[in-house]
C-alpha cells in the first residue's frame, strides 16, 4: 500500500511538472510583452530615462552624477 502511494505521488508530481513548465514559459512571454508595452508608454519615452544599467553608469560618469534607480514590476499585472 505504501509503495503504491509513493508511486502515485511520484506520477502526480511528474504530471504537474510537465504542465507547469509550458505555463512558466507562457508567463515569461506574457511578462516580456507587458514590459515592452510599458516602456513604449509616453511617460517613459518622453523622458531621458534608460532601462540599461550600463548606459546609466556611463551617463552618470560623464556628467558626474549619481544613479537614481527605481525598481518595480508594475507591468506584471
trRosetta pair geometry for C-beta under 8 A, 3 or more apart (Angstrom, degrees):
i j d omega theta_ij theta_ji phi_ij phi_ji
1 4 5.8 -55 -150 34 29 112
1 5 6.5 30 152 -20 63 106
2 5 5.7 -54 -152 34 32 114
2 6 6.5 31 152 -18 65 105
3 6 5.8 -54 -149 36 33 111
3 7 6.4 34 152 -20 65 106
4 7 5.7 -54 -148 36 31 112
4 8 6.3 30 154 -17 65 106
5 8 5.8 -55 -147 38 30 110
5 9 6.2 31 154 -20 64 108
6 9 5.6 -53 -144 37 31 112
6 10 6.2 33 155 -19 65 106
7 10 5.8 -54 -147 37 29 111
7 11 6.3 29 154 -18 63 107
8 11 5.7 -54 -145 37 31 111
8 12 6.3 32 154 -20 64 106
9 12 5.7 -54 -148 36 30 112
9 13 6.4 32 153 -21 63 106
10 13 5.7 -54 -149 34 31 112
10 14 6.5 30 154 -17 64 104
11 14 5.8 -54 -150 36 32 111
11 15 6.4 34 152 -20 65 105
12 15 5.7 -54 -150 35 33 113
12 16 6.4 32 153 -18 65 105
13 16 5.8 -54 -149 36 31 110
13 17 6.4 32 153 -19 65 106
14 17 5.7 -53 -146 37 32 111
14 18 6.3 36 154 -22 64 106
15 18 5.7 -55 -151 34 31 114
15 19 6.6 22 154 -12 64 107
16 19 5.9 -61 -150 41 33 106
16 20 5.8 31 155 -23 69 113
17 20 5.6 -54 -134 38 30 111
17 21 6.4 39 165 -30 64 101
18 21 6.6 -45 -148 20 23 111
19 22 7.0 -65 -165 39 34 98
19 23 6.4 28 149 -15 68 118
20 23 5.5 -66 -148 44 35 114
20 24 6.0 39 156 -27 72 105
21 24 5.8 -52 -147 31 28 111
21 25 6.8 27 154 -16 61 104
22 25 5.6 -54 -151 36 37 113
22 26 6.3 39 151 -20 68 104
23 26 5.6 -52 -149 36 34 113
23 27 6.3 38 151 -22 65 104
24 27 5.5 -50 -147 34 33 114
24 28 6.4 34 152 -20 64 104
25 28 5.7 -52 -149 35 32 112
25 29 6.5 33 152 -18 64 105
26 29 5.7 -55 -150 37 32 111
26 30 6.3 33 152 -20 66 106
27 30 5.6 -55 -148 37 31 112
27 31 6.4 32 153 -19 65 105
28 31 5.7 -52 -147 36 31 112
28 32 6.5 34 152 -19 63 104
29 32 5.7 -52 -149 35 32 112
29 33 6.4 34 151 -20 64 105
30 33 5.6 -53 -149 35 32 113
30 34 6.3 32 153 -18 65 106
31 34 5.7 -53 -145 38 32 111
31 35 6.3 33 156 -20 65 105
31 75 7.1 107 -158 113 64 102
31 76 6.0 4 -123 -112 100 76
32 35 5.8 -53 -146 36 30 111
32 36 6.4 32 155 -20 63 106
33 36 5.9 -55 -150 35 29 112
33 37 6.5 27 153 -17 63 107
34 37 5.7 -56 -150 37 32 111
34 38 6.3 34 153 -24 66 107
34 75 3.9 150 136 168 103 100
34 76 6.7 142 97 -83 150 27
34 77 7.4 -68 -123 -54 168 68
35 38 5.6 -54 -147 33 32 113
35 39 6.5 20 161 -10 67 105
35 75 4.8 142 -82 94 52 161
36 39 6.4 -60 -146 40 27 100
36 40 6.7 26 154 -19 61 112
37 40 5.8 -65 -155 35 31 113
37 41 7.4 49 148 -42 62 92
37 75 7.1 148 64 -138 89 120
38 41 5.9 -37 -166 -1 39 116
38 44 7.1 87 143 -23 67 149
38 74 6.9 140 -133 85 145 94
38 75 4.1 -97 -32 -81 144 122
39 44 5.1 -118 -148 127 50 162
39 45 7.6 102 161 -57 59 82
39 51 6.3 -64 -115 -16 138 148
40 44 7.3 31 22 64 8 124
40 45 6.6 15 -161 -45 35 126
41 44 5.4 81 68 14 77 102
41 45 7.0 -177 88 -1 33 97
42 45 5.9 -67 -129 48 32 99
42 46 5.4 29 175 -23 73 115
43 46 6.7 -46 -128 33 16 108
43 47 7.2 0 165 -5 48 117
44 47 6.6 -82 -161 40 26 101
44 49 6.4 -88 -157 62 68 126
50 55 4.6 -111 167 95 161 127
50 56 5.3 -162 74 -63 118 84
50 59 7.3 150 10 -3 139 145
52 55 4.0 59 89 13 112 115
52 56 6.6 172 89 -15 57 85
53 56 5.4 -54 -146 37 34 115
53 57 6.4 37 155 -22 67 102
54 57 5.8 -50 -149 33 32 112
54 58 6.5 30 153 -17 63 106
55 58 5.8 -57 -150 37 32 111
55 59 6.3 31 154 -17 67 107
56 59 5.8 -54 -145 38 30 110
56 60 6.2 30 156 -19 64 109
56 67 5.2 75 154 -127 115 121
56 69 7.8 81 160 -83 163 93
57 60 5.8 -57 -146 38 28 111
57 61 6.3 30 155 -20 64 107
57 67 6.9 -32 -85 -63 54 139
58 61 5.8 -54 -148 35 29 111
58 62 6.3 28 156 -18 65 108
59 62 5.8 -57 -146 38 29 110
59 63 6.1 3 164 3 66 116
59 65 7.8 -30 129 55 80 111
60 63 6.3 -70 -138 51 24 94
60 64 7.8 -124 170 56 55 2
60 65 5.1 -108 -140 77 70 74
60 66 6.3 17 -150 -158 124 11
60 67 5.0 -63 -68 -59 151 84
61 64 7.7 22 -176 -70 25 39
73 76 4.1 19 149 -11 107 126
